[in-house]
């Protein structure tokens, strides 16, 4: 079997390409640019294109499938050639479904918490010896790649992103997976370039519930008013609905416990994610005792409240948080876990939504629990996204309270380095990297 990837360098795309290669399928691909870690991974498996660019001559009639990445445009020369030849063209969500339609599919959806919940489920299943295929949006400890496809696994766990499927398929990705077990962790407006109103955004989750397979299960966060609404308003009687809330827990000497189980993760949002994962694992036969034993060794997903470095009096964490609810939840988790330490929180406005003046108002009060609040954004990022300039004063007013706004990341780092760090913690939050800040080196310098 031969499969060609258009835009093979994407985060999900290159991992899917590697997964198919590991399965014994002949894989080729093209892209106009590829950066690490994708570049190194593709090279390791002999999948890195010999030259960058689009080469329609690589699209030949003997291809069994073409997988189209979101990075490609609708007029991509290779796509046009594949259409001309009448080849079967898949988005990567479509191809994942094709590879998993005979398996029990657990799909984790929600505006936040998807990656961590997916990672928790996979960690527990692996600990219990239950083979599972998967697609997850971050590199997980103990998992070489972010996608696994096999002939033998009877279960597939999928992180269900609500963003668009491909340039020629405008459906949200998670609408293509048809879960047997569906999870909704939270609903908060995002991707406003695609979903211009909150009602349109919320409707995608209502449709997600309608796409659960008959006799399937919906696991949903009952603490989230919008999730509760879409779950309760849904009239399906052929699925099981399992609401969840934060479990009873306690924090002792900086460690969070559920019952007698000591956890390596912390925060209200992570306890919610853990509860969703527990309910999902029950659906494939994992007992609560097995779950507790396994989850006690879970260290978290990459960049999700990830500890960079700590001493007896200071800790530095980095987090993927960028949406308003994520900021609020992550800062609250740090405050709850370290109640007697000063908290310095720095966040980067990096996504299209976060850099839009209309959406900025959603951030009001999200950083109030931090003692020192810094917000950074790049004018260059605005140019790349073809957005109008932002006035730092507008950003400060949108967040409310005492917030320092920076458009130069080196100036923000200088402010951070000049602080006194005894009995203080630093939290760096972004889906980017603050224009190249070395978090590890920063942590070394302040501790």
C-alpha positions in Angstrom: 0.0 0.0 0.0 1.3 3.5 -0.9 0.2 6.7 0.8 1.4 10.3 0.0 1.2 13.2 2.5 0.7 16.7 1.3 2.1 19.0 4.0 3.9 16.1 5.8 5.7 18.4 8.2 2.7 19.3 10.4 2.6 18.2 14.0 -0.2 15.6 13.5 0.7 14.9 9.9 4.3 13.8 10.5 3.3 11.6 13.4 0.6 9.9 11.3 3.2 9.4 8.5 5.6 7.7 11.0 2.8 5.6 12.4 1.9 4.3 8.9 5.5 3.6 8.1 5.8 1.6 11.3 2.7 -0.3 10.2 4.5 -1.4 7.0 2.9 1.1 4.6 5.0 2.8 1.9 4.9 6.6 2.8 6.0 9.6 0.8 5.4 13.3 1.4 6.0 16.9 0.5 6.0 20.3 2.2 7.3 23.8 1.5 9.1 24.0 4.9 9.7 21.5 7.8 11.1 22.4 11.2 12.2 20.4 14.2 11.1 18.2 15.8 9.2 17.0 12.7 12.3 17.4 10.5 14.5 15.1 12.7 11.8 12.6 13.2 10.9 12.3 9.5 14.7 12.0 8.7 15.1 9.2 11.3 12.4 7.1 9.5 13.6 8.0 5.9 10.5 10.1 5.3 12.1 13.6 4.9 11.5 14.9 1.4 14.7 15.2 -0.6 13.7 18.8 -1.4 11.1 21.2 -0.1 8.3 22.5 -2.3 5.3 21.0 -4.1 6.0 18.4 -6.8 2.8 17.3 -8.7 4.9 14.7 -10.5 5.0 12.8 -7.2 1.3 12.3 -7.4 1.0 9.1 -9.4 -1.9 6.8 -10.3 -0.5 3.9 -8.2 -1.1 5.8 -4.9 -3.7 4.2 -2.7 -4.4 7.3 -0.8 -3.4 11.0 -0.4 -3.5 12.6 3.1 -4.1 16.3 2.9 -2.8 18.6 5.7 -4.4 21.8 7.0 -1.2 23.7 6.1 -1.8 23.1 2.3 -3.9 25.6 0.3 -6.9 24.7 -1.8 -4.9 25.5 -5.0 -1.9 23.3 -4.0 -0.4 21.8 -7.2 -0.2 18.3 -5.7 -3.8 18.5 -4.5 -4.9 19.6 -7.9 -3.0 16.7 -9.5 -4.6 14.2 -7.1 -8.0 15.5 -7.9 -7.3 15.3 -11.6 -6.3 11.7 -11.3 -9.4 10.9 -9.2 -7.3 9.6 -6.3 -8.8 9.0 -2.8 -8.0 12.1 -0.8 -8.3 12.0 3.0 -7.8 14.6 5.7 -5.8 13.2 8.6 -9.0 12.9 10.8 -10.7 10.9 8.0 -7.7 8.6 7.7 -7.5 8.0 11.5 -11.2 7.0 11.4 -10.5 4.7 8.5 -7.8 3.0 10.5 -9.9 2.8 13.6 -13.5 2.1 12.5 -13.4 -1.5 13.7 -12.0 -0.4 17.1 -13.7 1.0 20.2 -13.0 4.7 19.9 -12.5 7.0 22.9 -12.6 10.6 21.8 -11.7 13.5 24.1 -13.2 16.8 23.1 -13.4 20.2 24.9 -11.9 23.7 24.8 -9.3 22.7 27.4 -7.9 19.6 29.1 -8.0 17.4 26.0 -4.3 16.6 25.8 -3.9 15.9 29.6 -7.1 13.7 29.7 -6.0 11.8 26.7 -2.5 11.3 28.2 -4.0 10.1 31.5 -6.1 7.5 29.7 -3.2 6.2 27.7 -0.9 6.1 30.7 -3.4 4.0 32.7 -4.1 1.6 29.8 -0.4 1.1 29.2 0.1 0.5 33.0 -2.7 -2.1 32.9 -1.4 -3.9 29.9 -4.3 -2.9 27.6 -3.0 -2.3 24.1 -4.3 0.9 22.5 -3.8 2.9 19.3 -3.9 6.6 19.8 -3.5 10.2 18.5 -2.6 12.8 21.1 -1.5 16.4 20.7 1.7 16.4 22.7 4.8 14.2 23.2 4.1 11.8 26.1 6.7 10.2 28.3 7.1 6.6 27.4 5.5 7.1 23.9 7.9 7.6 21.0 5.4 9.3 18.7 2.1 11.0 19.0 0.2 8.6 16.7 0.0 4.8 16.9 -1.9 2.6 14.5 -1.7 -1.2 14.7 -3.5 -4.3 13.3 -3.9 -5.7 16.8 -5.3 -3.0 19.3 -9.0 -3.2 19.9 -9.1 0.3 21.4 -8.2 3.7 20.0 -7.9 6.9 22.1 -8.1 10.2 20.1 -7.7 13.8 21.2 -10.6 15.4 19.4 -9.7 18.9 18.2 -12.6 21.2 17.1 -10.5 23.1 14.5 -11.2 22.6 10.8 -10.3 19.3 9.1 -8.6 20.4 5.9 -8.6 23.1 3.2 -11.3 21.2 1.3 -13.3 20.0 4.4 -14.6 22.7 6.7 -15.9 20.3 9.4 -14.4 20.3 12.9 -11.9 17.4 13.2 -13.8 15.7 16.1 -16.9 15.4 14.0 -15.2 12.7 11.9 -14.3 10.2 14.6 -17.8 8.9 15.6 -16.8 7.9 19.2 -18.1 5.0 21.2 -17.0 6.9 24.3 -17.0 10.7 24.1 -15.7 13.1 26.6 -16.4 16.8 26.8 -14.1 18.6 29.3 -15.2 22.2 28.9 -16.7 24.7 26.4 -15.2 28.2 26.1 -15.2 30.2 22.9 -12.1 29.8 20.8 -11.0 29.8 17.1 -13.1 33.0 16.4 -11.6 33.1 12.9 -13.6 29.9 12.2 -16.5 30.2 14.7 -17.4 33.9 14.7 -19.9 33.7 17.6 -20.0 31.7 20.8 -23.3 30.1 19.7 -21.8 28.7 16.6 -18.8 27.4 18.6 -21.0 25.7 21.2 -23.1 24.1 18.4 -20.1 22.1 17.3 -20.1 20.2 20.7 -23.9 19.6 20.4 -23.2 18.0 17.0 -20.4 16.0 18.5 -22.8 14.4 20.9 -25.1 13.5 18.1 -22.2 11.7 16.4 -21.7 9.2 19.3 -22.3 5.7 18.1 -25.6 4.1 19.2 -25.3 2.5 22.7 -22.2 4.7 23.3 -21.3 6.8 26.3 -21.0 10.5 26.9 -18.8 11.6 29.8 -19.1 15.3 30.5 -17.9 17.9 33.0 -21.0 18.9 35.0 -19.2 21.8 36.6 -19.1 23.6 33.3 -22.4 25.3 32.7 -22.1 25.2 28.9 -21.2 21.5 28.9 -24.1 20.8 31.2 -26.4 22.7 28.9 -25.4 20.8 25.7 -25.5 17.4 27.5 -28.9 18.0 29.1 -30.5 19.5 26.1 -29.5 16.5 23.9 -32.5 14.2 23.6 -30.7 11.0 22.7 -31.9 8.0 24.7 -29.7 5.5 23.0 -26.5 6.6 24.8 -25.3 6.6 28.4 -24.6 10.0 30.0 -22.1 10.2 32.8 -21.6 13.6 34.4 -18.5 14.3 36.6 -17.3 16.9 39.1 -14.1 17.4 40.9 -13.4 14.6 43.4 -12.7 15.1 47.1 -9.0 15.7 47.7 -6.5 17.2 50.0 -3.1 18.9 49.7 -0.4 18.0 52.2 3.2 19.3 52.0 2.8 20.3 48.4 1.4 16.9 47.3 -2.2 16.3 46.2 -4.0 13.2 47.4 -7.2 11.5 46.4 -8.0 9.1 49.2 -4.6 7.5 49.9 -3.3 8.0 46.4 -0.6 10.6 46.1 -0.6 12.3 42.8 2.3 13.9 40.8 -0.1 16.4 39.1 -2.1 19.0 40.9 -4.8 21.6 40.4 -8.6 21.6 40.2 -8.6 21.3 36.4 -6.3 18.3 36.5 -8.5 16.6 39.1 -11.4 17.1 36.7 -9.3 15.6 33.8 -8.4 12.7 36.0 -12.1 12.0 36.8 -13.0 12.0 33.1 -10.1 9.6 32.4 -11.3 7.3 35.2 -14.8 7.1 33.8 -13.4 6.4 30.3 -11.1 3.7 31.6 -14.0 2.0 33.4 -15.6 1.6 29.9 -12.8 -0.8 28.9 -12.7 -2.8 32.1 -10.2 -0.9 34.3 -11.1 -1.0 38.0 -10.8 2.0 40.3 -8.0 0.2 42.2 -6.1 -0.4 39.0 -6.7 3.2 37.9 -5.4 4.7 41.2 -2.3 2.6 41.1 -1.6 3.7 37.6 -2.4 7.4 37.9 -0.1 7.8 40.9 2.8 7.5 38.5 1.5 9.9 35.9 3.8 12.9 35.6 1.7 15.1 33.2 1.7 15.8 29.5 4.5 17.9 27.9 4.1 21.7 28.6 1.0 21.1 30.8 1.9 22.5 34.1 5.4 21.0 33.5 8.0 21.6 36.2 11.1 23.1 34.6 13.2 23.4 37.8 12.8 23.9 41.5 14.6 24.5 44.8 13.4 24.4 48.4 12.0 27.9 48.0 11.3 28.4 44.3 9.7 26.5 41.4 9.5 27.3 37.7 6.7 25.9 35.6 5.7 26.2 32.0 2.2 25.6 30.6 0.5 25.5 27.2 -2.3 27.8 28.6 -3.4 30.6 26.3 -7.2 30.7 26.3 -8.9 32.6 29.1 -10.2 29.5 31.0 -6.8 27.9 30.8 -5.1 30.9 32.3 -7.5 31.1 35.1 -7.3 27.3 35.9 -3.5 27.1 35.7 -3.0 30.1 37.9 -5.5 28.8 40.4 -3.8 25.5 40.5 -0.4 27.1 41.3 -2.1 29.3 44.0 -3.8 26.2 45.6 -0.7 24.1 45.5 1.7 26.8 46.8 -0.6 29.0 49.0 2.3 30.7 50.9 4.5 31.6 47.9 4.3 34.7 45.7 3.2 33.8 42.2 4.7 35.6 39.1 2.6 34.7 36.1 3.8 35.5 32.5 1.6 34.8 29.5 2.0 35.3 25.7 -0.9 36.3 23.4 0.0 34.0 20.5 -3.1 32.6 18.8 -5.3 34.3 16.3 -8.2 34.6 18.8 -6.0 36.0 21.6 -4.6 38.7 19.4 -8.0 39.9 18.2 -9.3 43.1 19.9 -12.9 41.7 20.2 -11.7 38.5 21.9 -9.3 40.2 24.3 -12.2 41.2 26.5 -12.6 37.5 27.4 -9.3 37.8 29.4 -10.6 40.2 32.0 -9.7 39.0 35.5 -8.1 35.7 34.3 -4.7 36.6 36.0 -6.1 38.2 39.2 -4.9 35.3 41.5 -1.3 36.0 40.5 0.8 38.5 42.6 2.8 39.7 39.6 1.2 39.6 36.1 3.0 40.0 32.8 1.5 39.8 29.3 3.6 39.7 26.2 2.7 39.9 22.5 4.7 40.3 19.3 3.8 42.9 16.7 5.4 40.5 14.2 2.9 37.8 15.1 0.1 40.3 14.4 1.7 40.9 10.9 1.9 37.2 10.2 -1.7 36.7 11.1 -2.7 39.8 9.1 -4.2 41.4 12.1 -4.3 45.2 12.9 -1.8 46.5 15.4 -2.5 46.3 19.1 -1.9 49.0 21.6 -0.3 47.7 24.8 -2.6 50.0 26.8 -5.7 48.3 25.2 -4.3 44.9 26.3 -3.7 46.1 29.8 -7.3 47.5 30.1 -8.7 44.2 28.7 -7.0 42.1 31.4 -8.0 44.6 34.1 -6.1 45.0 37.3 -2.3 45.6 37.6 -0.9 43.9 34.5 2.5 44.8 32.9 2.3 44.5 29.1 5.5 43.9 27.0 6.1 43.8 23.2 9.8 42.9 23.7 10.3 39.5 25.4 13.9 40.4 26.4 12.5 43.3 28.5 10.1 40.9 30.2 12.9 38.5 31.0 15.0 41.3 32.4 12.1 42.2 34.7 11.8 38.6 35.8 15.5 38.2 36.4 15.7 41.3 38.5 13.1 40.0 41.0 13.8 38.4 44.4 12.9 34.7 44.1 12.9 33.4 47.6 9.5 31.9 48.5 8.3 32.7 45.0 7.2 30.7 41.9 7.3 31.5 38.2 4.7 30.4 35.8 5.2 30.8 32.0 2.1 30.3 29.9 2.0 30.2 26.1 1.2 28.0 23.1 4.4 29.5 21.6 7.7 30.2 23.2 7.8 34.0 23.9 9.9 34.5 20.8 12.6 32.0 21.7 12.9 32.2 25.5 15.0 29.3 26.9 12.9 28.3 29.8 15.5 25.9 31.2 18.2 28.6 31.2 15.9 31.2 32.7 15.0 28.8 35.5 18.7 28.1 36.2 19.4 31.9 36.4 16.6 32.8 38.9 16.9 29.7 41.2 
